[in-house]
Amino acid sequence: MFHHDSPEEAAFRTEVRTWLEANLPATLRGRTNRPPPAELMPWYRMLSRKGWIAPHWPKEHGGMGASLNEQIVMTEELARVGAPQLPAQGLNHIGPILIEFGTEAQKAKHLPPIIAGDVIWAQGYSEPGAGSDLASLATRATLDGDRFVVGGQKIWTTWGHHSDWMFALARTDPQAQPRQAGISFLLLDLHSPGVRVRPIRTIAGDDEFAEVFFDDVAVPAQNLVGKLNDGWRIANALLGHERLGTSNPQFALIALERIKTMARASGVMADPAFRDRLAAASINVTALLALFNHAVELTNRQRGLGPDSSIIKIFGSELLQSLNDLLIEAAGSEASMENPVPTAFGAVDVSTSFLQVRRATIYGGSSEIQRNIIARRVLNLPQ
Ligand SMILES: Cc1cc2nc3c(=O)[nH]c(=O)nc-3n(C[C@H](O)[C@H](O)[C@H](O)COP(=O)(O)OP(=O)(O)OC[C@H]3O[C@@H](n4cnc5c(N)ncnc54)[C@H](O)[C@@H]3O)c2cc1C
């Protein structure tokens, strides 16, 4: 949108577009909810075999080592064909964290299966009594010789019931003050004895997340990432990646395409007042793209994002919700239907889509918490 492709980028765009058109199954295009693993993982593995599953990872770890512009080309082209949302915990969260903080043994064991799509990861941060106030988490890991013994519960674990491994925060020093100083970052095999997982259904009707219970689960000491009681620093580095990843403009671009297709199908596009709102929405999506590109560039240059990730999280998630409000307008009388509305861009499930994006201002830290961070760290307001 801001950038004219160089001849090499234009050739790459053509290659990506042609390949996606030929290979992305029609049943996976324009899906509102994330498809279950049996449908989604074959597609993940196809992208992996093509070498395109991790554009942002360095080549030495199996990524594409793509330039910023190549990453943008991928994002735009995936949005163009309505590609489904991939599981992010491995590719966007624990992968980059292990590249930065992991031991050589941890990298060798865990990175290749993420790239190949052989192992699915879950994030074990939130607990029933610890969401926004994450530092009050109560899951304990007690060091006993060469292993930790883990007890407690996690909740809202995305794909917890489909996952093989979890990166989890656990309290390793209950007496430490401040509380953040007693937390460690562990890699936990979810197939271990003592792990119990129960799926939770969302208002959008998908089994997107789960509760995970630990009953004296043995975790080898070498599964500690970073130093003992230094998990908070790693947890926050990961949240920066998460806030950036959840604001990926791919979802806003897909939403914009859906609105246009739906408005043409319903006839609402003929209304000049609607077209004004559509123009405003397009400008906001362009602004998100600019913000995201800037953030990716800072990340690629190893410059920490800091509170920038909170600004982009608020803008990206609230924009996604306002786009879905516009989708309802675009659908006109079809909006109230529970069944997907067929359009040239695939079937659009307007009401599910509206419900689905409610979560965007909650996960990765709610909008209120992001505003608190900006108030404290950018504006220096009193607490
Ligand atoms: C779809 C989805 C997927 C998720 N996936 C995962 C996952 O994979 N792994 C994981 O660990 N967690 C996950 N989460 C959990 C998510 O991180 C938490 O829901 C989030 O951090 C909020 O915590 P909470 O739900 O406990 O709400 P609470 O912390 O109880 O907050 C309730 C309300 O109070 C507000 N509030 C709380 N404290 C303050 C304050 N100090 N100032 C102003 N307002 C405040 C909040 O903004 C919110 O509106 C997921 C959540 C969703 C919705």
Ligand as a Chemical Component Dictionary entry (heavy atoms), coordinates in Angstrom:
data_LIG
# 
_chem_comp.id                   LIG 
_chem_comp.type                 NON-POLYMER 
_chem_comp.pdbx_formal_charge   0 
_chem_comp.three_letter_code    LIG 
# 
loop_
_chem_comp_atom.comp_id 
_chem_comp_atom.atom_id 
_chem_comp_atom.alt_atom_id 
_chem_comp_atom.type_symbol 
_chem_comp_atom.charge 
_chem_comp_atom.model_Cartn_x 
_chem_comp_atom.model_Cartn_y 
_chem_comp_atom.model_Cartn_z 
_chem_comp_atom.pdbx_ordinal 
LIG C1  C1  C 0 -9.613  -16.014 22.957 1  
LIG C2  C2  C 0 -8.657  -15.951 24.105 2  
LIG C3  C3  C 0 -7.515  -16.716 24.070 3  
LIG C4  C4  C 0 -6.625  -16.702 25.145 4  
LIG N1  N1  N 0 -5.514  -17.513 25.080 5  
LIG C5  C5  C 0 -4.707  -17.566 26.156 6  
LIG C6  C6  C 0 -3.602  -18.482 26.153 7  
LIG O1  O1  O 0 -3.370  -19.219 25.171 8  
LIG N2  N2  N 0 -2.819  -18.546 27.242 9  
LIG C7  C7  C 0 -3.021  -17.737 28.335 10 
LIG O2  O2  O 0 -2.255  -17.824 29.275 11 
LIG N3  N3  N 0 -4.079  -16.886 28.387 12 
LIG C8  C8  C 0 -4.913  -16.777 27.322 13 
LIG N4  N4  N 0 -5.993  -15.917 27.350 14 
LIG C9  C9  C 0 -6.281  -15.190 28.583 15 
LIG C10 C10 C 0 -6.051  -13.688 28.521 16 
LIG O3  O3  O 0 -4.687  -13.392 28.544 17 
LIG C11 C11 C 0 -6.797  -13.080 29.737 18 
LIG O4  O4  O 0 -8.172  -13.309 29.523 19 
LIG C12 C12 C 0 -6.532  -11.614 29.890 20 
LIG O5  O5  O 0 -5.205  -11.388 30.281 21 
LIG C13 C13 C 0 -7.499  -10.982 30.928 22 
LIG O6  O6  O 0 -7.454  -11.695 32.123 23 
LIG P1  P1  P 0 -8.811  -12.234 32.810 24 
LIG O7  O7  O 0 -9.601  -12.963 31.791 25 
LIG O8  O8  O 0 -8.420  -12.976 34.049 26 
LIG O9  O9  O 0 -9.634  -10.949 33.192 27 
LIG P2  P2  P 0 -9.426  -10.032 34.475 28 
LIG O10 O10 O 0 -7.995  -9.782  34.715 29 
LIG O11 O11 O 0 -10.225 -10.620 35.615 30 
LIG O12 O12 O 0 -10.097 -8.676  33.998 31 
LIG C14 C14 C 0 -11.523 -8.497  33.962 32 
LIG C15 C15 C 0 -11.800 -7.069  33.472 33 
LIG O13 O13 O 0 -11.243 -6.121  34.396 34 
LIG C16 C16 C 0 -10.371 -5.221  33.736 35 
LIG N5  N5  N 0 -9.230  -4.919  34.604 36 
LIG C17 C17 C 0 -8.489  -5.795  35.325 37 
LIG N6  N6  N 0 -7.505  -5.149  35.987 38 
LIG C18 C18 C 0 -7.599  -3.838  35.660 39 
LIG C19 C19 C 0 -6.863  -2.666  36.024 40 
LIG N7  N7  N 0 -5.798  -2.708  36.820 41 
LIG N8  N8  N 0 -7.257  -1.483  35.478 42 
LIG C20 C20 C 0 -8.321  -1.404  34.631 43 
LIG N9  N9  N 0 -9.064  -2.481  34.270 44 
LIG C21 C21 C 0 -8.715  -3.678  34.779 45 
LIG C22 C22 C 0 -9.909  -5.965  32.492 46 
LIG O14 O14 O 0 -9.523  -5.086  31.462 47 
LIG C23 C23 C 0 -11.146 -6.762  32.125 48 
LIG O15 O15 O 0 -12.032 -5.945  31.375 49 
LIG C24 C24 C 0 -6.884  -15.893 26.282 50 
LIG C25 C25 C 0 -8.042  -15.101 26.308 51 
LIG C26 C26 C 0 -8.920  -15.119 25.251 52 
LIG C27 C27 C 0 -10.157 -14.251 25.320 53 
# 
loop_
_chem_comp_bond.comp_id 
_chem_comp_bond.atom_id_1 
_chem_comp_bond.atom_id_2 
_chem_comp_bond.value_order 
_chem_comp_bond.pdbx_ordinal 
LIG C1  C2  SING 1  
LIG C2  C3  SING 2  
LIG C2  C26 DOUB 3  
LIG C3  C4  DOUB 4  
LIG C4  N1  SING 5  
LIG C4  C24 SING 6  
LIG N1  C5  DOUB 7  
LIG C5  C6  SING 8  
LIG C5  C8  SING 9  
LIG C6  O1  DOUB 10 
LIG C6  N2  SING 11 
LIG N2  C7  SING 12 
LIG C7  O2  DOUB 13 
LIG C7  N3  SING 14 
LIG N3  C8  DOUB 15 
LIG C8  N4  SING 16 
LIG N4  C9  SING 17 
LIG N4  C24 SING 18 
LIG C9  C10 SING 19 
LIG C10 O3  SING 20 
LIG C10 C11 SING 21 
LIG C11 O4  SING 22 
LIG C11 C12 SING 23 
LIG C12 O5  SING 24 
LIG C12 C13 SING 25 
LIG C13 O6  SING 26 
LIG O6  P1  SING 27 
LIG P1  O7  DOUB 28 
LIG P1  O8  SING 29 
LIG P1  O9  SING 30 
LIG O9  P2  SING 31 
LIG P2  O10 DOUB 32 
LIG P2  O11 SING 33 
LIG P2  O12 SING 34 
LIG O12 C14 SING 35 
LIG C14 C15 SING 36 
LIG C15 O13 SING 37 
LIG C15 C23 SING 38 
LIG O13 C16 SING 39 
LIG C16 N5  SING 40 
LIG C16 C22 SING 41 
LIG N5  C17 SING 42 
LIG N5  C21 SING 43 
LIG C17 N6  DOUB 44 
LIG N6  C18 SING 45 
LIG C18 C19 SING 46 
LIG C18 C21 DOUB 47 
LIG C19 N7  SING 48 
LIG C19 N8  DOUB 49 
LIG N8  C20 SING 50 
LIG C20 N9  DOUB 51 
LIG N9  C21 SING 52 
LIG C22 O14 SING 53 
LIG C22 C23 SING 54 
LIG C23 O15 SING 55 
LIG C24 C25 DOUB 56 
LIG C25 C26 SING 57 
LIG C26 C27 SING 58 
# 
